Amino acid sequence: MKIHSVKLRNINSLQSDQVIELDFMQTPLADTGLFAIVGDTGAGKTTILDAITLGMYGKVHRNKNEKEVMSYGTADSLAEVEFEANRQLYRSKWNIRRARNKPDGAIQPARRELS
């Protein structure tokens, strides 16, 4: 399996109104065979890995409840992974939102898609 891209919004410490995209098929990441995710404490390293596992499996290993990964004070969260396996391209998506798209709304069931 080869990950092509990761998209995320409002996961843990990476809170944003816009979708954050990491494209592993673009320079400079596409030009390297191996790379490391590095940064200061709280920079979002684990959040990137959480987005990958949420997008692919719908859960993260350290949280019992998926709503725990939604950034505080937000109304929705998204994790999407585009990957290649057996020479086929797939997109796996996970998202969760609050009722009425309000930060104080009740958590709605997570939605998952694979295409």
C-alpha positions as CSV (number, residue, x, y, z in Angstrom):
1,M,0.0,0.0,0.0
2,K,1.2,3.5,-0.8
3,I,-0.5,6.6,0.6
4,H,-0.9,9.4,-2.0
5,S,-2.6,12.1,0.1
6,V,-4.1,12.8,3.4
7,K,-6.8,15.5,4.0
8,L,-8.0,16.6,7.4
9,R,-10.0,19.2,9.1
10,N,-10.5,19.8,12.9
11,I,-8.7,16.8,14.1
12,N,-7.1,17.2,17.6
13,S,-4.8,20.2,17.6
14,L,-5.0,21.0,13.9
15,Q,-8.1,23.1,13.9
16,S,-8.9,24.9,10.6
17,D,-11.9,26.3,8.7
18,Q,-10.2,24.9,5.5
19,V,-9.2,21.3,4.7
20,I,-5.5,20.7,5.3
21,E,-4.0,18.5,2.6
22,L,-0.7,16.6,2.6
23,D,0.1,15.5,-0.9
24,F,2.8,12.8,-0.9
25,M,2.8,12.7,-4.7
26,Q,4.1,16.3,-5.0
27,T,7.6,17.6,-4.6
28,P,9.4,17.4,-2.2
29,L,7.8,14.4,-0.7
30,A,7.5,12.5,-4.0
31,D,11.2,12.9,-4.6
32,T,12.2,11.1,-1.4
33,G,12.1,7.4,-0.6
34,L,11.8,8.0,3.1
35,F,10.8,10.9,5.2
36,A,10.1,11.7,8.9
37,I,7.3,13.6,10.6
38,V,9.1,15.9,13.0
39,G,8.3,19.0,15.0
40,D,7.9,20.5,18.4
41,T,5.5,19.1,21.0
42,G,2.0,20.0,20.0
43,A,2.8,20.7,16.4
44,G,0.4,18.0,15.1
45,K,2.6,15.0,14.3
46,T,0.3,12.5,16.0
47,T,-2.7,14.2,14.5
48,I,-1.4,13.4,11.0
49,L,-1.2,9.7,12.0
50,D,-4.6,9.9,13.6
51,A,-6.1,11.3,10.4
52,I,-4.6,8.4,8.5
53,T,-6.0,5.8,10.9
54,L,-9.4,7.6,11.1
55,G,-9.6,7.8,7.3
56,M,-8.8,4.2,6.8
57,Y,-10.2,2.4,9.9
58,G,-12.7,4.9,11.5
59,K,-10.9,4.9,14.8
60,V,-7.7,5.8,16.6
61,H,-5.8,3.4,18.9
62,R,-5.8,5.6,22.0
63,N,-9.3,6.9,22.1
64,K,-12.3,4.8,22.9
65,N,-14.8,7.3,21.4
66,E,-14.2,8.8,18.0
67,K,-15.7,12.1,19.0
68,E,-12.7,12.7,21.2
69,V,-10.6,13.5,18.1
70,M,-12.8,16.5,17.1
71,S,-11.1,19.8,17.8
72,Y,-12.6,21.6,20.7
73,G,-15.2,24.2,19.7
74,T,-15.8,22.9,16.2
75,A,-18.8,21.5,14.5
76,D,-17.3,18.9,12.2
77,S,-14.2,16.8,11.6
78,L,-12.8,15.1,8.4
79,A,-10.1,12.6,7.7
80,E,-9.6,11.4,4.1
81,V,-6.8,9.1,2.8
82,E,-6.1,8.5,-0.9
83,F,-4.0,5.4,-1.3
84,E,-2.9,2.8,-3.9
85,A,-3.1,-1.0,-3.3
86,N,-2.7,-3.7,-5.9
87,R,-2.4,-1.0,-8.6
88,Q,-5.8,0.4,-7.8
89,L,-6.5,3.9,-6.4
90,Y,-8.8,4.2,-3.4
91,R,-10.2,7.0,-1.3
92,S,-11.3,6.2,2.3
93,K,-13.1,9.0,4.1
94,W,-14.3,9.5,7.7
95,N,-16.3,12.5,9.0
96,I,-18.3,13.4,12.0
97,R,-20.3,16.5,12.7
98,R,-22.5,18.1,15.3
99,A,-26.3,18.7,14.9
100,R,-27.2,21.9,13.0
101,N,-23.5,22.4,12.3
102,K,-23.2,24.1,15.7
103,P,-20.2,23.6,18.0
104,D,-22.7,22.9,20.9
105,G,-24.9,20.5,18.9
106,A,-25.2,16.8,19.7
107,I,-22.6,14.6,18.0
108,Q,-24.1,12.8,15.0
109,P,-23.0,9.3,14.0
110,A,-19.8,9.1,12.0
111,R,-20.0,8.6,8.3
112,R,-17.5,6.5,6.3
113,E,-17.0,6.1,2.6
114,L,-14.7,4.0,0.4
115,S,-14.4,4.7,-3.3
